[in-house]
Amino acid sequence: MTNEFSEFKDRRKFVRVSIYAITRYFCPLRDMEVGVQTRISDISEGGALLVSFTEGLPPEASVKMSFVMPGDESQFVSVEGIVRHTGIFEKDLYRSGVEFLKLKKKDLEAIHRYVASHKKK
């Protein structure tokens, strides 16, 4: 018998792993781009979960962000994506799921290496 969580998990295209990376995302807001510092909680080759103290990002909003891959301070990653879901994570924390749409091959490879080295056996 499957439960709701396992059905959701089976729909994912990419393996997600925990990560602790600080990023500043830029999202068009009120006719200007506003940079907001946040934390990446988990990541895959297809997207990331952002956790912040400010409101979650509106669904379908475009996002640009850059961050340093943990464990490899020389690997700076830049991505562009779209917010697919947003909501409350826990008290005073918000989460926003971002699907990656544009990233360079070197950035995709860096994320792939990180995920491969951190996924559960």
C-alpha positions as MATLAB code, in Angstrom:
seq = 'MTNEFSEFKDRRKFVRVSIYAITRYFCPLRDMEVGVQTRISDISEGGALLVSFTEGLPPEASVKMSFVMPGDESQFVSVEGIVRHTGIFEKDLYRSGVEFLKLKKKDLEAIHRYVASHKKK';
ca = [
       0.000    0.000    0.000;
       1.367    3.412   -0.953;
       0.904    6.557    1.016;
       0.518   10.120   -0.222;
       4.208   10.928    0.432;
       5.576    7.989   -1.552;
       3.341    8.821   -4.513;
       4.676   12.401   -4.458;
       8.262   11.204   -4.154;
       7.848    8.872   -7.142;
       6.843   11.814   -9.362;
      10.219   13.526   -8.976;
      12.506   13.430  -12.003;
      15.664   14.139  -10.014;
      17.148   12.956   -6.723;
      17.130   15.716   -4.085;
      19.655   16.015   -1.287;
      20.020   18.328    1.692;
      22.311   21.293    1.304;
      23.158   24.363    3.337;
      24.014   27.172    0.951;
      23.310   30.869    1.287;
      22.102   32.633   -1.835;
      20.703   35.969   -2.839;
      17.831   35.607   -5.242;
      16.557   38.255   -7.591;
      12.912   38.259   -8.537;
      11.093   40.964  -10.513;
       8.861   42.629   -7.949;
       6.836   45.841   -8.381;
       8.706   46.814  -11.566;
      12.147   46.416  -10.022;
      14.435   43.556   -9.110;
      14.807   43.037   -5.392;
      17.658   40.880   -4.032;
      16.769   38.853   -0.970;
      19.201   36.686    0.994;
      17.909   33.192    1.700;
      19.073   29.628    2.284;
      18.915   26.662   -0.058;
      17.583   23.703    1.936;
      17.694   20.975   -0.689;
      18.827   20.728   -4.274;
      18.640   18.522   -7.341;
      19.703   18.881  -10.947;
      16.192   20.151  -11.643;
      15.631   22.654   -8.841;
      15.996   23.777   -5.250;
      13.988   24.542   -2.144;
      14.569   28.029   -0.733;
      13.854   28.819    2.927;
      13.545   32.439    4.053;
      12.285   34.712    6.822;
      10.419   36.853    4.311;
       7.285   35.866    2.461;
       7.550   33.042   -0.016;
       7.934   33.926   -3.661;
       4.807   34.078   -5.812;
       4.218   30.949   -7.950;
       5.343   31.335  -11.574;
       7.732   34.188  -10.684;
      11.081   34.202  -12.481;
      14.120   33.908  -10.222;
      17.867   34.402  -10.700;
      20.286   33.265   -8.016;
      23.956   32.512   -7.415;
      25.665   30.542   -4.666;
      28.852   28.734   -3.725;
      28.659   24.932   -3.640;
      29.443   23.702   -0.105;
      32.765   21.915    0.125;
      34.081   23.556   -3.047;
      34.517   27.269   -2.355;
      35.864   27.769   -5.888;
      32.626   26.499   -7.496;
      30.274   29.449   -7.956;
      26.899   28.430   -9.458;
      24.412   30.723  -11.206;
      20.916   29.593  -12.198;
      17.668   30.976  -13.533;
      14.373   29.354  -12.731;
      10.696   29.663  -11.987;
       8.857   29.319   -8.677;
       6.620   26.231   -8.791;
       5.225   26.297   -5.238;
       5.457   28.398   -2.110;
       4.146   28.246    1.443;
       4.885   28.214    5.145;
       7.776   25.953    6.163;
       7.388   26.390    9.927;
       6.789   29.308   12.279;
       8.299   32.479   10.777;
       9.904   30.546    7.903;
       8.711   30.314    4.311;
       9.649   27.875    1.567;
       9.636   28.270   -2.192;
      10.342   25.494   -4.683;
      12.267   26.696   -7.724;
      12.570   24.709  -10.953;
      15.828   25.404  -12.802;
      15.279   26.528  -16.389;
      18.649   27.980  -17.389;
      22.037   26.950  -16.119;
      25.419   26.516  -17.708;
      26.892   23.076  -18.262;
      29.608   23.699  -15.627;
      26.929   24.636  -13.070;
      24.805   21.568  -13.865;
      27.908   19.386  -13.496;
      28.729   20.964  -10.105;
      25.198   20.284   -8.859;
      25.352   16.729  -10.240;
      28.641   16.054   -8.401;
      27.220   17.416   -5.150;
      24.013   15.374   -5.410;
      25.893   12.198   -6.362;
      28.242   12.551   -3.388;
      25.430   13.241   -0.879;
      22.582   10.951   -1.868;
      21.643    8.227    0.530;
      22.816    4.753   -0.347;
];
